[in-house]
Amino acid sequence: MSSLKFGTSGLRGLVTDLVGWPSYAYAGAFFRSVATTAGTNRTVVIGRDLRDSSAGIAATVAAAATAAGFEAIDCGALPTPALALEGLRRGACAVMVTGSHIPQDRNGLKFYRPDGEITKADEAAILAALGDVRDVGPMAVTAPATPEPDALARYHRRYSDVFAADILGGQRIAVYQQSSVARDLLADLLRSCGAKVVAIGRSDTFVPIDTEAHRPEDIAYIREVMASGDFDALVTTDGDADRPLVADGAGRIVRGDVLGLITARYLGVDTVVVPVTAGSAIEHAGGFQRVLRTKVGSPFVIAGMALAKEEGSRVTVGFEANGGFLLGSDVVLSGKTLSALPTRDAMLPILATLAAAQRDCLALADLVASLNVGETASDRLPDTPPERSGAFLRALGEDTFRRAFLRPVGTPRSVDEQDGVRIELDGGRTLHFRPSGNAPELRCYAEANAALDAEDLVRWGLSAAAAAMRKGAEGR
């Protein structure tokens, strides 16, 4: 059985299941699905991250584009948001070859229509078109693609033209380069804003940086680097640079949703759209006219931003717990306009967070502390089939069961069932259960005023959920 599957952001799976015909078929299905609705522009821009398998898969995508009657433009290795920006500029489709933060033995495809990321309805259309693609004949092995070397430079100018040359003046920043496709771009941008940059940790092999579920070895490395006292902050991104990671002077990693909160306040927006996994500090911190919560995944955040604009929002942004920031409206900074880019981006939250600390004359840790964002924790219960987690979540949605289940830890105050079951408890705590979108596991998230309390709540939640599911199975 193939591992390929659409998740919260594009198609992903094992490299062995993606190379060759499968990537050709999925790309061809995408081109066929958009051919009748994407207008007359038959151009596609193609980009990739730095995984060993990405260049070959990108060449296969170009071959599929040519076979479908599209002109293929090769933008080379660049961040996903840079490719999305180029697609919007040209009014063209885009395909990014990336597995984001997942390990080297996996990869994926992220598809964009001329007006932005594909929707869940577009995913269904691609899957429906797969059968037709298999009937079009043998796979074209190679096809010419027109090189476009300036897409990355345009993305650089997007930020260097708006953030002043001295806005980070004097800040000492460590750029953990690893294998991020933005490793040189990020260092160059920070220098252009006046920071004193030291590049560290460059790697020739792929490093799966996850900006939400941090690996112990990444945490240890960051703390070791920052223990020297030589830097005010450390920054990096995941593999395709649509998710940021920022650590303060003590090596503590700032939560992704907190980066989003700081960035949204820095931009002066009136409406923020976030998934239910983002911390409740977004509402508690104030400063926004409206906070709209959605299911997990950028397609849902994008749909929420569109709804907010339809309902009259002036400046709308979205961000996720992984730190990816989506700019749904044009914003003005220092008299210059930063155009909307409604796809996850790492550069804006990195630059805006550091600039906010500089503006307020605060160390990054003190800026975060001033927001009183509380603490979060999360973990998962592996090997939990959807039918088991689904039955548990349906029961948890019923008031009688929910109150009995939660009695050992508190009293439920409110419930959100958009994506799993998210419960606000007394004492300013939250407990959230949801099934994984791409694995047979139940995930648990918690918030509390202290880190140990949040961790204890997650441990209790997973243990209690496992016991409830066992009892339910025995009852059947």
Steps between C-alpha positions, in 0.01 A plus 500: 500500500638843405591742778402802285225706657369854509542640850466847652734644238547318171579145392763311699641151533807281466746597227481146366125546450534843338790491252429423135150421386312599822635857499435518125145375552413731789651804327317414179175460693553846650556656157192328359287604797590868464508517121134601469488737799838672518447735207707513184843514666660163430814563704624326812789607723683212669720515811662258741669463836847353559413132551694253291185390318351843428688593181402177325136529603494863382624385156218245489247771586638711211454204266140457615437871447631488144291192424192687629568802278650727767825694474729395786705770674779370723553729801756264654550459875308769689252537789142391443368855566748637244361260239143593598588868460639433151185312405282789615719749313465306176139392551631145457463163670782383725629166624746481789690176554547477876442276796520803730621381842465123455807274465721458193338172396174685435402779266193667360331733255327825588267640235393858433237634264564843343309658790677311776503171692266225391194431714368172634260499203801530267661202674188295426512612135866391471417158640206471259728584206760236588325227302491716187872571525583129506329469161701766314794280402857441614677746727720760332843450656629854451370832374664841475423757769577870469730610786388792718793607719342825624205363699710469816636855461146637467403327824807651670399849381147445631644537850820701453295775332257524793710436812742787553876446477549575872185343645703221666807715553747334737304181570725194511324220317608139449356357179481124531531416132480116504334393171232770479446619145504856645828465686691761298197721434422524871852607592507756218162648598596540865826669402307736270297603807812585702541182706839349579459151357702185562409199286528167684419133450494479121433142389545313172252236611133575561404594857125459576439812708147493643403843634216361714608157627866573573747213488709461819823532302387833352405634843838394640693655211317832528556518875867420458544776241318760707681405823802690369319830555619621161153539346174679571298248300530195276286454191441227245220344295371161397617346172292712260504816715130546553528444876730702730691404811624774734682452830572769758835587656478210744425247227130469579298442182213745459172325419386540142163646594677755721713606202174541309347705780802732517503539121128575478529766770806648330308527171199660669241262359138492607412134434704184556402152384657202678434127530362360822847374598633856544518626858216689666746783574403638159161596641631592845778726373251738343569749225284335234143573403437136418662158545359230274590134564500225237590136448870413481667562162585801286204442259260557791691806623494644147125439475457674835697802382284522187186488714632774729573725202151439361360605835688829493833437668752771410825310554485123543780256577521137596758291680539148630648335807804408289573872446412518131355848435246580227453862394143530375506876431744767390661676797699823524829508691694826528302642210570203271250236395558132561268314267278214609648150487233253619726200550721395789817708524796494742679824409230744614458362855877478550559858387194646672569326832860620515391848389231513771757421768732768360221758484395436861864490624441155646687175493297242312432303819365815667278577201348151521458527878311828461227320307422252780445219249508212748647160417399221265579132459402229257550132433331216314361152548642293213338195340152639559276416200256773388198292601624483860595866530179600320281310747685659791465851357129451432451398861709796620266729307213393727465711814434216746799292390724807474431615857555151640818451296648834610398483866853403619653815346234769492172640376436572130408861422459491121547257211615539138438200273630639170801267497481235767383625839663805660387568857560809710535399864482700819825665607577635153597157364408324178505136392466407133472158339506451122581215261812540286435595140771271362563220754299257718546690824310716745663832583461690825580868565483689827541854630566614856675778686804282575688262272486209745124540535455491122721192472313326783169578333617343172628189680172463685299565183672232296486245782131570566417492129678166458307356795170631364567349158596165653179501703302586190661217305429252781140621511458405134 
